[in-house]
Amino acid sequence: MLFGADGKLWASSGERQKFDPAQNMKSNLGKILRLNDDGSAALGNPFYEQGGVTAEIWSLGHRNPLGMAFDRKGQLWVVEMGPKGGDELNIITKGENYGYPIVSNGDHYSGQPIPDHHTRPEFKAPEIDWTPVISPSSLIIYRGQQFPAWQNKALIGGLSSEAIVVVDLEHKPVKEVQRLEMKQRIRGLHEAQDGSIWVIEDGPNARLLKLSKKPS
């Protein structure tokens, strides 16, 4: 969850491996939600006039969206865990359907294939996807001064990849440009006011780390 510049609360919700809720407009599972700070649906949402849970929905067709961040232009980006393959980084657009479980660039854990995004162009495809997976847990878009090479780039915490994945958002196609091998599952990232980066690991011996520039 995070608050946007509009003062609204944005929340990502997974479909809890139930598949159908991601396309069910009467469920808030498998969705990106936009809410007022009291938890009510925000005016201006694409399905607001339908009322109820449907009024909360900003976008649908998500599997397991996790980290969320706004770029310097105010565009919302979200990382999403795919099934067996097909982890995603998405631009979130008002009212869009991202296709899960009808399409995915991964397959079911059973091995049963899922049609790829290119087979159903009516669904919004990810800006970039990963197979093998990175298991994205968290996302920041770096704005600090300590690491100039990362400014306006996405930093994604990876669980199974045990890495911080750096993605260039400003050139098309969006692409991974660096991978910092951390040798531990990365659960969370946070940019501090001084431009350093806090990193929280995942696991029984997890540590809280601080990344900062080398002293000159």
N, C-alpha and C positions, 0 to 999 in steps of 0.2 A: 504494500500500500504506500501511497505518497500523495501529498497535496500538490496540486498544480498552481500555476500563477493565477488561475481563475478562482482560487480559494476552494476548489472542489476536491473531494477525496476520490482518488482513483484506486481501484482494487482489482487484482487479478485473481481468478478463481479457476481451479482445475476441475476436470470432469470426474475425478476419483475413479478412473478406470471403469466407468459405467457406460462410456461411449455415447449413448443417445442424448444425454443432457446437453452436450455441447451444441446441438442443433435445436433443442427444445426451448422455445421462447417463453415458456412458463417456468423455466428453471434458471437460476443464476449461476449454475455450474458450467465450466467451460467458456467463461465470458470475461471480458473486461467491463468493469462497472464504473460509473461516474455518479457520485453521491454528494449530497450536501453534508456539512459537518455534523448534522444530527442523525445521519443515516438514511434520510429520505432521498428519493430519486431527484436528480438535478434537472431543472428546466433547461431545455435545449438538447436533451438526449434524443437520439433518433427515433425511439419508440415511446417517447414520454406520454403521448396521448392515449396509449393503450392501457396505461395504469398498471398497478400491481408490480410484481417482480419485473415484468417486461419493461417497465419504464426506467429501470435501473441500468439497462444494458446499453453499452456503447458499441461493442463489437462482439461477435460470436464465432463459434467453430474453433475454439482453442482446446488443446489437450491438457497441458500442465504449464501455464504461463507463470513465471516467477519474477525475476528482476525486472524493474521498470525504471525508466529515466527519460527526462525531457532533454532535448538538445538545445543549442543556443537559439534556434528559431522557434522553439516552443513545440516541436514535434515529439510525440510520445513514441518511444521504442520499448519493446518487450522481448525478453528471451523466453523460449518455450522448450520444454523437454519433449522430444518426439517419443514414439514407441521404440521399436528396435531399429534405430537409425532415424535420421531426419530431425535432429535438434534444429531449432529455428531462431533467427533474429528477425523480428517483424516491425515495420512501421504500422502503428495503429491508426486506422482511419475510421471516422464516424460511420456507423451502420454497416461496416464491411463484415463479410462472412469469410473466415479463414479455412473453412472446409473440413475440419476434423469432425467425425471419423470417416467422412466420405472420401477425402484425399489426404495424403501425407507422403513425404519423401522418405518415410520409413515403412516398416512392415509390422504386423502384429507380433507379439512375443511368441505366439504359437508357430510362427513362420508363414502364416497366411498373408499373402501380399495385400497391400492397400494401393489403389491407383495413385500415381504421382500427380502433383499439382498441374503439370502441363496438360493432363488429359481433361481437365475441367477448368477452363479459363474463367468461368464465372466466379470462382473462388479466388481470393487474394493470396498470392504465393509469397513465401518468405523472401526477404532481401538477400539472405544467405542461409544455407543449411549445412549441417555436418553429419556425415557418415564416413567413418566411425564417429560416434557421438562424443560430445564434450561434457554432457550432463550439466547444463548451465544452471547455476544456483542464484546468481546475483548479477547486477549490472549497474555501472556508473558511466557517465559520459564526462570525461575529465576536462576541467576548466582551469586547473591550477598552473602555477609557474615553475614548480620544481622539476617537472618532467615535460619540457617544451615539445618533445617529439610525440607526446600523447595528447596534446591539446585537441579538444573536440572529437577525440576518438572514443569508441566504446571499449571499456574494460569489463570482461565477463569472467566471473569466478566459475571454475570448472570442478566438478566433483570427481567423476571417473577419470577425467583427463588430468587431474591433479595439477592444474595450471591456471594462470591468468591469461586469457585470450584477448588480444588487442585487435580491434576491427576498425578500419577506415570507413567512416560513414559519408564522407564528403565527396568521394569520387565514385562514379558508377562504372562497372558494377561494384557494390559493396563487397569488401574482401578482408579476410584475415591478413594482417601484416606482421604480427609478432605473437609468439607464445612463450610465456615465462614459465619454465618448468619449476614447480614449487615442491614436488615430491610429497605433497599432502593434499587431501581433498579440501577444496576451498569453498567455504559456505557463504561468506559475506565480504563485501567491499564497501568502504566508505571514504569519501574524500574529505579531509579536514580543511579548516579555514586557511591553514598555511600551505595548502597544496600537497601535503604528505597524504599517504593512503594507508588506511587501517585495513588489515586483512584478518579475518577470523577463519581458522581451520575447522574441519569437521572430523570428529572421531574421539576415541577415549583419551588420547594425549594431545588434544587440540590446543593450539597456541593462538594468542592474539599478537599479530605482527604489525610493525610500522615500517612502511617503505618511505624513504626520504632520500634526497640527493646527497651525494658524497660531499663532505665539507671541502671547500677549496683550499 
